[in-house]
Amino acid sequence: MRPEEAFGRVLCELRGKKGLSQEKLALEANLDRTFISLLERGLRQPSLKTILELSKVLGVKAAYLIELAEAEMTKEA
């Protein structure tokens, strides 16, 4: 699994657990909803700034997002 796909799965899962729509997450992170959709589908790679903004809104550390994505990649390997 590609890193952007793993990150997308993690982002979608955490967003769902937080009860946020793509639109609400995008609004709070100062991003476009379509960009959130692209991230969740693994079609875009997030920048460090994006990871930091998303982690703030999701209430987790940026490193935790990356750890979860790494674990997701390992599951599929």
URKA-V332288 format. One record per residue. RES is the residue in three letters. PHI is phi in whole degrees, 0 to 359 (NA if undefined). PSI is psi in whole degrees, 0 to 359 (* if undefined). Layout:
RES,PHI,PSI / RES,PHI,PSI
//
This chain:
MET,NA,138 / ARG,286,150 / PRO,304,320 / GLU,292,329 / GLU,291,317 / ALA,297,316 / PHE,298,319 / GLY,299,318 / ARG,297,316 / VAL,297,315 / LEU,300,314 / CYS,298,317 / GLU,295,313 / LEU,294,321 / ARG,299,316 / GLY,297,317 / LYS,296,328 / LYS,278,350 / GLY,74,29 / LEU,257,140 / SER,281,165 / GLN,301,320 / GLU,296,315 / LYS,294,317 / LEU,299,314 / ALA,299,315 / LEU,300,313 / GLU,289,333 / ALA,263,6 / ASN,58,43 / LEU,234,170 / ASP,271,143 / ARG,301,322 / THR,294,329 / PHE,292,320 / ILE,300,316 / SER,300,315 / LEU,297,319 / LEU,298,313 / GLU,295,332 / ARG,271,3 / GLY,73,23 / LEU,262,353 / ARG,220,150 / GLN,260,133 / PRO,282,146 / SER,281,169 / LEU,300,318 / LYS,301,317 / THR,296,316 / ILE,300,317 / LEU,296,317 / GLU,295,315 / LEU,297,317 / SER,297,323 / LYS,298,313 / VAL,293,322 / LEU,280,349 / GLY,75,29 / VAL,230,164 / LYS,284,149 / ALA,302,320 / ALA,299,326 / TYR,294,319 / LEU,302,316 / ILE,291,319 / GLU,301,315 / LEU,297,320 / ALA,295,319 / GLU,298,318 / ALA,296,321 / GLU,297,319 / MET,295,322 / THR,293,323 / LYS,301,322 / GLU,273,350 / ALA,285,*
//
